[in-house]
């Protein structure tokens, strides 16, 4: 039995765009992401949040260089992607001393 992830229309389109160009870096609310928002009449902040959420889900990668944060799809399967598709999650609890 396969587990599928249900994504919002914005997240589906953003993931689709990133899958077309594996490895290409996209910044939030810039370039192609800005055009995608305009094309579907979405807010830039909604598209930016979709990138953040997809990265948290392990479906795309996040890379930080100084103040610039880029997101990209990696076409090789990774453990995070496999875990995201299987529904497994890792929870880490920190206790204040």
Protein Blocks (a to p, Z undefined) as FASTA:
>chain_A
ZZdddddfklmmmmmmmmmmghiacdehiajlmmmmmmnopafklmmmmmmmmmmnopac
cddehjbccddddfbdcfklmmmmnopacddddddZZ
